[in-house]
Amino acid sequence: MKITPVEQLVDQANREIAVLEPKDALEQQEAGDAVLVDIRDVRELDREGKITDAVHAPRGMLEFWFDPTSKYHREVFADQDKNYVLFCAMGWRAALATKTLKDMGFENVAHVDGGFAALKEAGAEISEPEK
């Protein structure tokens, strides 16, 4: 059995999806043209804080929350004309998740190159973790 390394899957996904620079993602969010979607685990949010006004959708529930036919669908993802920009800690999970959403038929999806760390470095407003 031959296993495809995750790094190869991420590289392949990045060739097939939109990848935004952190600055561009933040500008789109500020202009109201995009919803930033944080797919990190709740423990990461508790440890590192959250980007102000980003929507949290844990990676394990993402497809279910986006799918309008799912009983778990979340209204925040109902607007098919909105741009949804995913991010994780560094970008790998978000690349794979964005590719999955694209494969599901979502067209207005992208992910942030470098993830949360890059957004923070680009000046994203961070709500500090609750102690």
Secondary structure as GFF3:
##gff-version 3
##sequence-region A 1 131
A	DSSP	alpha_helix	6	16	.	.	.	ID=ss1
A	DSSP	beta_strand	18	20	.	.	.	ID=ss2
A	DSSP	alpha_helix	22	30	.	.	.	ID=ss3
A	DSSP	beta_strand	34	38	.	.	.	ID=ss4
A	DSSP	alpha_helix	42	48	.	.	.	ID=ss5
A	DSSP	beta_strand	50	51	.	.	.	ID=ss6
A	DSSP	beta_strand	55	56	.	.	.	ID=ss7
A	DSSP	three_ten_helix	59	61	.	.	.	ID=ss8
A	DSSP	alpha_helix	62	66	.	.	.	ID=ss9
A	DSSP	three_ten_helix	75	77	.	.	.	ID=ss10
A	DSSP	beta_strand	83	87	.	.	.	ID=ss11
A	DSSP	alpha_helix	92	104	.	.	.	ID=ss12
A	DSSP	beta_strand	109	112	.	.	.	ID=ss13
A	DSSP	alpha_helix	115	121	.	.	.	ID=ss14
A	DSSP	beta_strand	126	127	.	.	.	ID=ss15
###
